[in-house]
Structure formats: C-alpha cells, structure tokens
Amino acid sequence: MDMTIDASRVEEILAGAAGASDAELDEILDRAEGFKGLSPRDVAALLTMDSASHMERMFRIAGRIKEEIYGSRIVLFAPLYVSDYCVNKCAYCGYSCNNEFTRRRLTMDEIRGEAEILERMGHKRLAIEAGEDPVNCPIDYILDTIKTLYDMKVGTGEIRRVNINIAATTDENYRKLHDVGIGTYILFQETYHEPTYRRTHKAGPKSNFNYHLTAFDRAMRSGIDDVGAGVLFGLHDWRFEVLGLMLHNRHLDENYGAGFHTISMPRLCKAEGMDMSDYELLSDEDFKRVVATVRIAVPYTGMIISTRESAAMRKELIRLGISQVSGGSSVEVGGYASRIEGGEQFTVADNRPAIDVIRWLMDEQLVPSFCTACYRKGRTGDRFMSLAKSGNIKNVCLPNALMTLCEYMMDYGDDDFRKQAGALIGKNIPKIANEKMRELTTENIKKIKQGERDLFV
C-alpha cells in the first residue's frame, strides 16, 4: 500500500505525547542510548518536551550516536544544477514559473565543463538538481546527464556516484533511472501538512500532494532501493514535519525493507519572489533540537546539511548528528563556470571554496570522506541497513574515508595540506578495530601514495 498521511493522526500523536513525565522521558532516552531508534510517540514526546535537563541529555546522546556509528568521518558532495526550467509555481523557490529571468539548460558539453571543475575540486559524488519541465528537461535529458557524468575523467579525477534530485515521476521513468545507474533518488516532500502544501504549491504537477507523497513507493517498486528524503523546515510547524518524516520512514521500512538512506535538513532561505515574512522560521535552538531528535530516532540514516547554513551552524550540527555536507557549492545553473547572471534556487550562507571546507573539517579533527564504496559494492537498501545495524559498517567506512582522503591529499594538496592530512590519517588508522582491515588500509594508503587510485573495501 502506498504512503498516506493523516494530519489529524499526526496532531493527535503530538498532543498525546505532550507533557510526558520525567520518568517517561528518561525511559525514551534510555532506549535511544541503545541505538534502537524510537517509536512515533517517543519522537513526539521529545519534540514537545520542555525539560532543559532532558534536552541536554538528548543532545549528548545524539552526539554519541554520531560518534559511535559514523565516527569522525564526514562525507563530502556537491550539487550540480543542470536546468532551471520549471512549470511549477512554488512560493518558496527561485525557480518558480512566475519568476522572470532567462532560464537555461546545460548542454552535455557544458555539463562536462562543470564536471571538470568539480573533479578538479576533488569531488567524487554529485547530486544532480533540476526544475520540473517535461518539455525543456525531459527524463531522457536526465539520463544523458548521468551517462555523461559517469564517462567523465580528468587526470586522476572522476565522478563515482551520481545522486538525483528531480521531481516525482512515473514507474517507467524510475525504472529508466535505475537501469542507467542512478545513485540515491532524492526528493523533498517540502511539507507533510497537506493544507500548507496546497497553499505553497499553487500550480504545476508538483501541486498534487498525493502523487508527490507516493513517489518513493513508485521508485522502490521500480528497483531503486536507495532513497533520500527531506522537508523544508519553516513552511509548517517543525514538530509536525519531523513526525511526518519518521512515519514516512517507517512506512518504507515496513513495506520495502529499508527506510531513507539519507535525510536532508534544509531550513527555509530567501529566494527570488518570496516574502520571508509569510513564514515562521525555526530558531537556531529549535533547529538543533530537530537535528538531534532525527539522529536518535533513525540512528543509521545519513543526515545531510547544505550550504544553506553558515559555517558556524554547520559545525554545531555536525556534532549533533550530521554525517554529510556539501562544499564549494553553486546553486545556479552553470554556476561552477562562473556564470554571472541567472537564477539561484536559494541563497547560500556558506560560500567557502571546497578546499577551505576540507581544511576546516580537518582542523576539527574530522575526516573528510569522498567514499562511494558501498554503492559500487552493492551495499545499498536493506543490505546497507543490515550492515549498519550489526555495527560492522565501521569496518569499511573509516578505512574508505582515509583512503579517499589520501587520494585527495596526493592529487590536490600542497605541502602544508599533505602534512596536515597525513597526520590525521596516521592518527585514525589505529582506530580501525579490525586488524585485517587496519593492515589492508595501511597497505592501500602506501599504494595510493605510489600512484594507484580508487582502492576501496
């Protein structure tokens, strides 16, 4: 059965959990410490509690889960916007069809040019972004884009993972995406509150709430087993949205054997044509609470924060559960080739070049990771979740992170960078618990320094 959401039921769960006793909150957090996830009522209780002491404990648990499951590694990726043609009228988006600007779709040669820049920045993992326009941006164009990117190689640089963030589509189109080698299929519900959804999506195919809501059902039935979700926090009450995400995740897990591979955490940002006064934005403190709650509710799901957030906020959120960040991002079609005029989907807060983001992560004693191994080894969907829940995922993730950092160090780093990265790699190799994996990682790093590439486990 396809996903449905009953707003009155969500509100009933939130209301029923409000005012949970200290004993109940303690019990919920005790379960969270065991990395067992949370029920919808548990989540609702944490979202509605007003106990400062329990909030502090929740933050500590979220940080420990992040450290225990994901360690010190942070996966890096970049968005690649290929078309800003769009037939939808969305109140919060710069691509909305009622915004007047010269729209553009990249040619395959232009996509190669953007990819070359991204490869020279060290990126191995891209998220393809496009507005919805079946005439100017049909599915065949997206398929050609994926093929073009996988065929790209510049020196030692190559794109190894292409994730796709495009509009809800048909079973047939999802099968086509699967067959061409899509990575994760990403789709933001934007809001699970149907009246708000209808108010903010005035026209176009995206205005169909139920068709959008059931997109992951169609994708997973069509063979795509890795999906990534998100809502746009600020459109509606954040408590409702978090619970909606968790109910959606549970639906996929129960029906297809795996929930979300990733959850993105975007906050509403200023975009062309929108009035920010129409929305009640999340405070920084509420946003940190959202991130911590999601982290302990779905401990094995990757969490993504983009350059919508400032460097300072991203630093705090990483400690609370974020495991993937974008770096050196452009949110403009053709933006990596320094296009001067055009339409951005939203305003970027963290404008640092990718190498500065990487250095910053290392300064924080975090391991920048360009790993794409699980996808190419078939560790996706329920297979990835089984490995993660067994605790064995750490036996491959840290080694792969260190090997990809070594690649980056050798290919793009100056002497100072190599010294810093080499020290960080040396510090983290002893943290690989499995002796054979530790020895293999040490040997592979020697091979990478001698010129071999794309070694992974």
N, C-alpha and C positions, 0 to 999 in steps of 0.2 A: 504493500500500500504506500502511495506517495505521501510525502510530508504534508502535514496540515498544522496549523497553529491556531489555538483558540485563545483570543486575547483575554476573555473573561476568566479562563482557567489559569493563565499566567498571573493575572492580577490576584486571583484567589490564592494561589500558592504564595505570592509575596505577602499578601495580607495575613495569611495564616501563620507565616513564619515570623512576622514582625513581633518584636518583644520577646524573643526566645530567652529563656532563663540562662543565667551564667553556667549552670550545670549542663544544659543542652549545648551551649556554645563550646564548652570545654570538651564535650564528647565529640562534637563535629571536628574540632581541631585535632583531637587525639587521632581520629581516623585519617585526617589529612596528613598527619605526620608519618603514617604508614604507607603513603603514596598510593592509596587505594581509590582516589577520586571521591566525588561527592554526589549525592542524590540531588534532584531539583530542589527539594525542601531544604537540604543543607546549604545549597548555594543561596537560596532566598534568605535564609537566616543570616548568613554572612553579609549579604547585600543590604539588609535592613537593620543590622545591629548598630547600637550607638555606644558600645563599650570601648573606651580607649585602650584598656589593657588587652582585650581580646584582639583589637585591631593591631596592636604592636606584635602580639604573638603570631597573628596571621601573616604579617609581613616577614617575620623571622622564618616561619615555615616555608613560605613561598621562596625565599632566598635559599634555604637549604635544599628544597626540591630542585631548584635550578642548578645548584652546585652538584648535587648527588647524581642527577640524571644527565645533565648536559656538561658538567664540569666547567672549565674555564673557556671553552671554545665558543666563538660567535661566528655564525655563518654569514658571509657577505654576498650580496647580489646587487644587480642594478636593473631598474625598469628601462624598457625601450619602447617609447611611444611611436607607433608607426602610422596612425591615421587619426585625425581629429574630426573627420566627418561623423555626424551623429543626427539621427532622426528623432531622438528622444528630447523631451522638454523636462529636465530635472532641475529643481530650484537651486540646488547647491553646487552645480557643476559648471565649470567654464566651457565645456564642450556643448552645453545645451543648445538645441537647434534655434532658439530665439536670440542667441548671442551672435552679433555680426562681426565676423573677422574673416580673413582669407584662409580658407581651410586647405588642408594639404594631406596627401597620402604619399608616403615614401615609395620611390621606385625600388626595384631589387638592387640596383647599383647603389642607391642612397642607403639602403639597409646595410649593404656590405661596408659602406663608408662608416656608418655609425658603429657597426660591429667591430671594425678595425680599431676605432678609437677605444671602444670598451675593452677589447682584448689587450691593447697596449696599456690600459689601466690595470690589467691583471684579472679582470672579471672572467669567470668561467660559467656563471649561472645568470641567466637573464629572465625577466618577467615581461612578456610582450603585452602591451596595452593598446587598446584601440576603442574608439567610439563605435556605436552600433549604426551601421548603414549598409543594408544588403546590396545596394547598387554600387556605392563607391568603396565599400570594404567587405566584399563577399567572403564566404568561407574559403574559397579557392585561393584568394589573396593571402589569408592567414596560413593556409597550408604551404603555399610557396615561400612565405616568410620563414616558417620553421625549417623547411628544407635548405633554404639559403643560409640560415644561421649555422646549421649543423655542418654545412660544407665549408664554412669559413675557417681559415687557419692563417695566422700572421706570425711568421717566425715560430716561436715556441707557444704562442697564444692560440687558444681555441675556445669556442663555446661548447660546453659539455652538457648543459642542461637548459632547456627552453621551457619555461612555465608560461602559461597563457591566461591572461585576464581579459576575457571578452564576454559579450552579453550571453544570456541564456539562449540556448538554441535547441535544435531538434535531435532526436535519437540518431538519425542518419549522420548529422554533422559531428556529433560526438564520436561516432564510430570512425569517421574520417580523421578526426584529431588523434584518436587512439592509434590508428594504423600508421600515421606519419611520425609517431614517436613523441607525442606531447609529454611534457613532464607533469607537473601538477596543474590541474584545472582550477583556477581561482575565480571566485565570484562573490562579491559582497551583496548580501541581502539588503544593505543600507539601513533598513529598519524592519523589525518583525511586527511592528504595530500597524495594522492594515490601514486605519484611518489616516495616520501620519504618512504612510507610504503613498496613499492615493493623493494626499494634499501636495506632496513634494514631487510627484511624477504625474505631470498633467497630460502628457501626450506621448505617443510612440509606443512601440512594442513593450518597452520596459514598464509601462503603466499597468500591465497585467500582473497583479500581485501573486496570484497562484501559479502562473506559468514560471515566474521568476523563482518562487519558493521551491518548486519541484525540479529545478534544473539539475541538482546533484543526483536525484533519483534517476533521471534520464542518462546522465553522464556515467553513473556507476553501472547501470544496466547495460550500457554500451561498451563496457570494458575498461573504463578509466577508473582505476582504483585509488588514485591519489587526488584528493580534492582539498582546496583551501578556502576558508570562509572568512567573513568579517562583517561588521556593521559599521556605520558611520556615526560614531558617538557624538551626540549633540542634536540629532534630529528628534529624538524622543527620550523619555526617561531611561537613564543608563541601567537601572536595575532591571527593567523590563527587557532591555536588549541583551544583557548578559544571560538572563534566564532563557530567552529565546534561542540564543546560540547553543546553550547547553542542551536544551530539548531537541534541537536540530541534530546536534552531535550524537545524542542518544539514539535518535531515530535511525541515522545512518549505521551506527554500530550494530544495532539490533537487526537491521534488515540486510546489510551488506558485509558485515563482519569487520568493519573499520569505520571509525568516525573521521573527523577532519585531520588531515596530516599537518596542516598549519592553520592558525587563526591570526589574521591581521588585526591590528589595533589602531585604526586611524581615528583621529579627532577632527571634527569639522573645522575646515580652514577657509579663509576668504578666497573666493573665486569670482571671476568676472560675471557681473549681472546679478549677484546675490546680495541680499541685505542681512548682515550678520545679526542685526537686532531682532530678526524674526525667530531666533533660536536661543535656547538656554544652554550655554556651553558648559562643559564639565570643568570644574576647578582642577588644578594640578593634584590636589589631595584626593579628590574623588577618582581621578584617572588612575592614580597609583593603586587605589583600592580595587578598581576594576581589574587591573593587570594582575595583582596578587590573587584575587579571587579566581580568575580564569586559570592561573598557573596551578593552584592547588586542586581545582575542580577537574582538570584534564592534564595531569602531570606529564604525560608522554606526548603531548601535542606541541609541535613547534609554535612559537609565538613571534610575530614579526612587528617591528616598528619602523616606520619610514622616516624620510627627511621632513615630513610634516612637523615633527617635534624638534626642539632645539637640542644642541649637543648636551647641555646640562640635564635636560629631562631624559634624554636617551640614556645617559649614564645612570640615572636613578632607576629607570625602568629595567635596564639590563640586570641590575641586582635583584629585582623583584620577579624575574621570570622570562624576560625577552631572550630569545635564542638566535634570532636572525635580524640583521639590519641592512639597509641599503646604504651605499656610499658613493659620493660623487655624482649624485643623481640629477638628471634633467627630466622634467615633466612636460616637455614641449616636443612636438613632432620635429625631428631634425635638430634637436637641441644640442646634441653632442658635437655637431659640426658647426656650432656657434651661430645658429640662426638668430638673427637679431629681432625680427618681428614675428608675431604669431600668437597663438592661444595656448595658455597653460591650463591644465586641468584644475590646479590649485596652487597656493603659494607655498614655496619651500622655506623651511625655517633653518635647516642645517645645510649650508652651501659649501661646506669644506670639500676640497678635492679628495678623491678616493684614498690616495696615499696618506693624506693627513688623518683620515678616519682610521686607517690601518695603524698608523703610528700611535694614535690616541688609544686604541684598544690595547696595544702592546704596553703603553705607559701604565694602563690599568691592570697589567698582568693577565690580560685576556689573550686567547689565542685566535687570531683571525683565521677563518677556515674558508677555503674555496672548494670544499669537498662536494663531489657529486656521485660518490661511490655507490651509495645504497640504490640509487635509481638504476645504475648500469649493472648492478649485481642482482637485480630483481628483488631487492628488499623494500617492497612498497606495499601499500594497503595493509591487509591483515598480517602479512609476513613481517612487515616493519614493526607493527604494534606488538606482535608476539615476541620479537627480539627485544624490543624496548622494555616490555613489562617483565621479561625474565631477568633484566639487569645486564644482559650481555652486550647491549648496544655500545656501552662504553669501551668494549674491547676493540671496536672498529672506529668509533668516531674520533677519539683523541689521536690515534695513530694517523688517520687520514687527514685530520686537521694539521698535524705537524708536518706531514709530507707536502701538503699543498702550500703551507707557509714557506717551507724550504724552497719549493718551486718559485714562488713569488720573490723570495729573497734573492735567489740566483738570477732571475730574469729581469727584475725591475728595481732592485735595491742598490743604493750606493753603499760605500764602505760603512758609513755610520749605521745605515739601516741593517746591513748584514750583521754587524756586530750586535745590535740590539736583538734582532730576530734569532740569531744563533744562540744567544744567551737564553732567550725564552724557550727555544726548542730544547736546549740542554737541560733546563730546569724541569721541563714537563715530561721528558722521556721516562724518568724514574717513576712517574705517576701512572704509567701503564701497568696495570696489575698483572696481566697475563704475561708470563715470562717469554713464551714463544713469540707473542705479538710484539713485545718490547724489543726482542732481538731482531725480528723482521723489520721493525720500524727503523732501528739503528742502521741496519744494512741498507735499507731502501734510501735513507737520507744520504748515505755515502754515495749511492748510485746517482741520485739526483744532483749532487754536487759535481759529479763526474760527467753530467750531461744527459742522463736518462730523464724521461718525463712520463707523467700520467701513471705513476705507480700507486696502487691503492689496494685495500683489502675489503 
